[in-house]
Amino acid sequence: MEDTKPKIALAISFLACALVFLTKQVFLIACMLVLIEKCIIGRLNPTTIGGIEFTTISTILVTLKYGLLPGIYFCIFLLIAPGIVNAILGDRWVYNPSFNPSSIGPGNPRDFIAVLLIYFLSGLGLSLVWIMLIVLAFKNFAKYEGFGEMDLISIPVNFIFNLILLQLLNPILPYLL
């Protein structure tokens, strides 16, 4: 019989996220999205192709809503909270052979730099889509150029997937920002 616990965990995570979305609190929504990405999806995703950038979207939303310093605090949250949750979960539901339960990695410096970039771009008056495109380009270039591992096929998949995700979130964004 197929193990349904991971599917139940994912369903409960998305339900909790939906309930948090109803609060319209950007920080809570961002925290929930990051925990889902780093503690649930990271365990279940068996592919090596990158795609879901809940962390990037969350960082953009927090920085746009609250400013530079809260964006940096949010990056500190990214260093600590997923590591605690992953330590509690241990090796349960790990189907991704490359899953690393440690939340500290090469992506964290990129997140701190992304906050500065988001803050600068928002000061220029760029739209959310342009900010997302530029931040994704920075993060993908940084991954490809040595701050992490990524193949060339993952880059267009990452852009397309996350622009679609942004489009799906678009109806609720005016209520959040």
Order of alpha helices (4+ residues) and beta strands (2+ residues): alpha-alpha-alpha-alpha-alpha-alpha-alpha-alpha
